[in-house]
Amino acid sequence: MTWARRPGAVRTPERMNQARAVEEDHQLVTHQRAVRTVAGQAVDATDCLRLLEMLGLEPGDGRVPGAPRAEPGDGA
């Protein structure tokens, strides 16, 4: 007797974990872009914070992990 495998991708824990990792990376990049876009278009800091709050984002979501943080007065 021959067992026929159902068509489609085989779901293994490893493949699911890889897919989750890819999705998390994509979401991180998307949030970074969104925060930077809002910051660039906001009238002032209060406007920026309110817009980010409406979108469910945090100001820190715009930072790239491992990048040095700009200090006030750095001109950055």
Rosetta blueprint (number, residue, H / E / L):
1 M L
2 T L
3 W L
4 A L
5 R L
6 R L
7 P L
8 G L
9 A L
10 V L
11 R L
12 T L
13 P H
14 E H
15 R H
16 M H
17 N H
18 Q H
19 A H
20 R H
21 A H
22 V H
23 E H
24 E H
25 D H
26 H H
27 Q H
28 L H
29 V H
30 T H
31 H H
32 Q H
33 R H
34 A H
35 V H
36 R H
37 T H
38 V H
39 A H
40 G H
41 Q H
42 A L
43 V L
44 D L
45 A H
46 T H
47 D H
48 C H
49 L H
50 R H
51 L H
52 L H
53 E H
54 M H
55 L H
56 G L
57 L L
58 E L
59 P H
60 G H
61 D H
62 G H
63 R L
64 V L
65 P L
66 G L
67 A L
68 P L
69 R L
70 A L
71 E L
72 P L
73 G L
74 D L
75 G L
76 A L
